[in-house]
Amino acid sequence: MAPIKRKADSWLNTPIRSRLGTLSLAGELENNPGIDPISMRILGKYAFVLILAGSGFYKDNRNTSTNIAPGDVVLVFPEIAHAYGPCKNGCWKHAYIVFEGSQFDLLRHTGVLDPNNPIWRLQPVAFWRQRLKEIVQAEPGANQPSSLKSIAQFSYLLADMAATHFETRQHSDDTRIDQSSTLLSEPFEGTWLSPQLVAQKLGISYESFRKRFAKRLGESPARFQKRRRIEHACSAIYQNALTFQQLADQLGFCDVFHFSKAFRQITGEPPSVYRKRALGEQLNTSSQKV
């Protein structure tokens, strides 16, 4: 098999320097071997890497490890040891900009550039590549006002990309939470799935899932599911179709006692009282039992 041909296309012949910062390198690399994760690199500057084609990996010494694909952005921070590159024997292509300065330190201080979120997801790839290339190809050189304008444009582009990434992630999170609420509300293939299993099905850690679910719906997934099961029970009791034992079995409770306890927690009264009320029967003190 013929060796993979490497290509390099520089977008910047001379650095763009201003009082606010510097863009020192920019261009495209194709089939570059990347950085060996065994020997992580500390760049000493910021870098922005947009994956244009192929798939690869990213790792750093802060225990971040993830796969990357076209449309993904790798943010490199000056002091963080990192590695990224293509999958084994794979072809890939990426655009990059190396930069530094007080303007970018400010973006880091305000959270636009965040070492805890070194990967952004952006689409469409061609749109962001073109915007990136337009900023550096003007090459203002020693013209200070033009250099300031280029730094400002690149700063704005970083902020725009960050906002787009977080909007996309929020939409993705909302979609998954909507899917999870459906899975928690009904039996799945005849069985009520636990919140832990729902998180597993969605590919999210349970702790992260619990926090996102509570933030979006205002209650924990366990509380949400318990309420939905009791709502099913209320409907069945109103129809006078099943015994409490049958309801406990159908709704995934281990016995009538636990069913009754959950019912009282959600509705404020035991199922026997609710049934008498729903069927218009006479209430008495003895009805306070299951």
Secondary structure, 3 states (H helix, E strand, C coil): CCCCCCEEEECCCCCEECCCCEEEEEEEEECCCCCCHHHCECCCCEEEEEEEECCEEEEECCCCEEEECCCEEEEECCCCCEEEEECCCCCCEEEEEEEECHHHHHHHHCCCCCCCCCEEECCCHHHHHHHHHHHHHCCCCCCHHHHHHHHHHHHHHHHHHHHHHHHHHHHHHHHHHHHHHHHHHCCECCECCCHHHHHHHHCCCHHHHHHHHHHHHCCCHHHHHHHHHHHHHHHHHHHCCCCHHHHHHHCCCCCHHHHHHHHHHHHCCCHHHHHHHHCCCCCCHHHHCC
